[in-house]
Amino acid sequence: MRRIPMLTMLIMIIILTSLSACAAQDAKVNPYFVPHLPRPLAHERAVITSAGQGVEGLVISKIASQLNIKNRFWRKVRGKDLSDRYDGLIILLGLSHQNLERLKTNTTEERQRLEALAKGAKELGTAVVMINVGKLSRHSETDNMAQLLAPYTDYIIVVGEGNYDGFFSQLAFHEDIPLTIVNDLQKIKTPLNSVFR
């Protein structure tokens, strides 16, 4: 019977230990994965805006209208603009330097707007939903905005490959936020619909 060399055995132990650690981490993160919310957070009136002024908000506004969710896409909505007319705030993560320039703003001002907006929503009892429509490589500034918004967020929806590195899984775990991940944009309808009614 051949003996396993000591170096090979050591490598196998390291690999098994790493796999066990990953499994333990998955066990911690998985409880935050939900196919959709078990009960709604809001009724049928939502403000939709973009964190970073990407175009994704317009797409989600159209999908929300298809679901009969009354909504307004508002590029530069601020905390002071919210009222009890709206009981849901949907924030789309997506950075567009071109649109920021066109709107004569920058990432610092955009972060300030978003934080004040999220705080204002919490003060009014408005549900906050963060959505990432999925890109294999996210911009670091998009991640910064997600981390900024997370303490005020009630629900996260990620489409496609946006969670390829586990970023949103970790965010959901640390901030105790339910998280739904769907394969493509059409499948966002069920979790988005579960927020409102």
C-alpha positions as CSV (number, residue, x, y, z in Angstrom):
1,M,0.0,0.0,0.0
2,R,1.4,3.4,-1.1
3,R,1.8,6.0,1.6
4,I,0.5,9.5,0.9
5,P,3.3,12.0,1.0
6,M,3.2,14.4,4.0
7,L,3.0,17.5,1.7
8,T,0.0,16.0,-0.2
9,M,-1.8,15.2,3.0
10,L,-1.2,18.8,4.3
11,I,-2.6,20.2,1.1
12,M,-5.7,18.0,1.4
13,I,-6.2,19.2,5.0
14,I,-6.0,22.8,3.9
15,I,-8.5,22.3,1.1
16,L,-11.0,20.5,3.3
17,T,-10.7,23.2,6.0
18,S,-11.3,25.9,3.4
19,L,-14.4,24.0,2.0
20,S,-15.7,23.6,5.6
21,A,-15.3,27.4,6.2
22,C,-17.1,28.2,2.9
23,A,-20.0,25.8,3.9
24,A,-20.2,27.4,7.3
25,Q,-20.3,30.9,5.7
26,D,-23.1,29.8,3.3
27,A,-25.1,28.5,6.2
28,K,-24.9,31.9,7.8
29,V,-25.8,33.8,4.5
30,N,-28.5,31.5,3.1
31,P,-31.2,32.3,5.7
32,Y,-31.4,35.8,4.1
33,F,-32.2,34.4,0.6
34,V,-35.9,34.5,0.0
35,P,-37.8,33.8,-3.3
36,H,-39.9,36.9,-2.5
37,L,-41.2,38.7,0.5
38,P,-43.8,36.8,2.6
39,R,-45.8,39.9,3.2
40,P,-45.8,43.3,1.5
41,L,-43.9,46.4,2.8
42,A,-46.0,49.0,1.0
43,H,-49.1,49.6,-1.0
44,E,-49.0,50.7,-4.6
45,R,-47.3,54.1,-4.7
46,A,-43.5,54.2,-5.3
47,V,-40.8,56.6,-6.2
48,I,-38.1,55.1,-8.3
49,T,-34.6,56.7,-8.6
50,S,-31.1,55.7,-9.6
51,A,-28.1,55.6,-7.4
52,G,-25.5,56.9,-9.8
53,Q,-27.9,58.1,-12.5
54,G,-27.8,55.0,-14.6
55,V,-30.7,54.2,-17.0
56,E,-31.9,51.1,-15.1
57,G,-34.5,53.0,-13.2
58,L,-36.5,53.6,-16.3
59,V,-36.7,49.9,-17.1
60,I,-37.9,49.1,-13.5
61,S,-40.4,51.9,-13.7
62,K,-41.9,50.2,-16.9
63,I,-42.0,46.8,-15.2
64,A,-43.6,48.4,-12.1
65,S,-46.3,49.9,-14.3
66,Q,-46.9,46.5,-15.9
67,L,-47.5,45.2,-12.3
68,N,-50.0,48.0,-11.7
69,I,-47.7,49.6,-9.2
70,K,-48.3,53.3,-9.4
71,N,-44.8,54.9,-9.6
72,R,-42.9,57.9,-10.5
73,F,-39.4,57.8,-11.9
74,W,-37.6,60.8,-10.4
75,R,-33.9,61.2,-11.2
76,K,-33.0,63.7,-8.5
77,V,-35.6,63.1,-5.8
78,R,-34.5,64.2,-2.4
79,G,-35.6,63.5,1.1
80,K,-37.6,66.7,1.3
81,D,-39.6,65.6,-1.8
82,L,-41.0,62.5,-0.2
83,S,-44.4,62.6,1.4
84,D,-47.1,60.2,2.5
85,R,-48.2,60.1,-1.1
86,Y,-45.4,57.5,-1.6
87,D,-45.0,54.5,0.6
88,G,-42.2,52.8,-1.3
89,L,-38.8,54.0,-2.5
90,I,-37.0,51.9,-5.1
91,I,-33.4,52.7,-5.6
92,L,-31.6,51.2,-8.7
93,L,-27.8,50.8,-8.4
94,G,-26.1,51.9,-11.6
95,L,-23.4,54.5,-12.2
96,S,-23.3,56.6,-15.3
97,H,-20.6,59.3,-15.4
98,Q,-22.1,60.7,-18.6
99,N,-25.5,61.2,-16.9
100,L,-23.9,62.7,-13.8
101,E,-22.2,65.2,-16.0
102,R,-25.3,65.9,-17.9
103,L,-27.2,66.6,-14.7
104,K,-24.3,68.8,-13.5
105,T,-23.5,66.7,-10.4
106,N,-20.8,64.2,-9.3
107,T,-20.5,61.1,-7.2
108,T,-20.0,63.0,-3.9
109,E,-23.2,65.0,-4.4
110,E,-25.0,61.8,-5.5
111,R,-24.0,60.0,-2.3
112,Q,-25.1,62.9,-0.2
113,R,-28.5,63.0,-2.0
114,L,-29.0,59.3,-1.6
115,E,-28.1,59.3,2.1
116,A,-30.5,62.2,2.8
117,L,-33.2,60.5,0.7
118,A,-32.9,57.1,2.5
119,K,-32.9,58.9,5.9
120,G,-36.0,60.8,4.9
121,A,-37.7,57.6,3.8
122,K,-37.0,56.0,7.1
123,E,-38.4,59.0,9.0
124,L,-41.6,58.7,7.0
125,G,-41.9,55.0,7.4
126,T,-41.4,54.5,3.6
127,A,-40.2,51.1,2.6
128,V,-36.8,51.2,0.8
129,V,-35.9,48.6,-1.8
130,M,-32.5,48.4,-3.4
131,I,-32.1,46.7,-6.8
132,N,-29.0,45.8,-8.8
133,V,-29.8,44.7,-12.3
134,G,-26.6,42.7,-12.6
135,K,-23.3,43.2,-14.2
136,L,-20.4,40.8,-14.0
137,S,-18.1,43.6,-12.9
138,R,-19.6,46.3,-10.7
139,H,-18.1,49.7,-10.4
140,S,-16.5,50.3,-6.9
141,E,-18.5,53.5,-6.5
142,T,-21.7,51.4,-7.0
143,D,-20.6,49.2,-4.1
144,N,-19.9,52.2,-2.0
145,M,-23.4,53.5,-2.7
146,A,-24.9,50.1,-1.8
147,Q,-23.0,50.1,1.5
148,L,-24.2,53.6,2.2
149,L,-27.9,52.7,1.6
150,A,-27.9,49.3,3.3
151,P,-28.6,50.5,6.8
152,Y,-31.9,52.1,5.5
153,T,-32.8,49.3,3.2
154,D,-35.7,46.8,3.8
155,Y,-35.2,44.5,0.9
156,I,-32.6,43.8,-1.8
157,I,-33.2,42.3,-5.2
158,V,-30.3,41.3,-7.5
159,V,-30.7,40.4,-11.1
160,G,-28.3,38.2,-13.1
161,E,-24.7,38.0,-12.2
162,G,-24.6,41.0,-9.9
163,N,-23.8,38.9,-6.9
164,Y,-21.0,37.0,-8.6
165,D,-18.6,37.7,-5.8
166,G,-21.1,37.4,-2.9
167,F,-21.1,41.1,-2.2
168,F,-24.8,41.4,-1.8
169,S,-25.0,38.1,0.2
170,Q,-22.5,39.6,2.7
171,L,-24.4,42.9,2.7
172,A,-27.7,41.2,3.5
173,F,-26.0,39.1,6.2
174,H,-24.4,42.0,8.0
175,E,-27.4,44.4,7.8
176,D,-30.0,41.7,8.3
177,I,-31.8,42.4,5.0
178,P,-33.9,39.8,3.1
179,L,-32.3,39.2,-0.3
180,T,-33.7,37.8,-3.6
181,I,-31.5,36.8,-6.5
182,V,-33.2,36.2,-9.9
183,N,-31.7,35.0,-13.2
184,D,-32.9,37.7,-15.5
185,L,-34.9,40.9,-15.6
186,Q,-38.2,39.2,-16.5
187,K,-38.1,37.2,-13.3
188,I,-37.9,40.3,-11.2
189,K,-41.7,40.7,-11.4
190,T,-42.5,38.2,-8.6
191,P,-40.2,39.7,-5.9
192,L,-41.0,43.3,-7.0
193,N,-44.7,42.6,-6.8
194,S,-44.3,41.1,-3.4
195,V,-43.2,44.4,-2.0
196,F,-46.5,46.2,-2.9
197,R,-50.1,45.5,-2.1
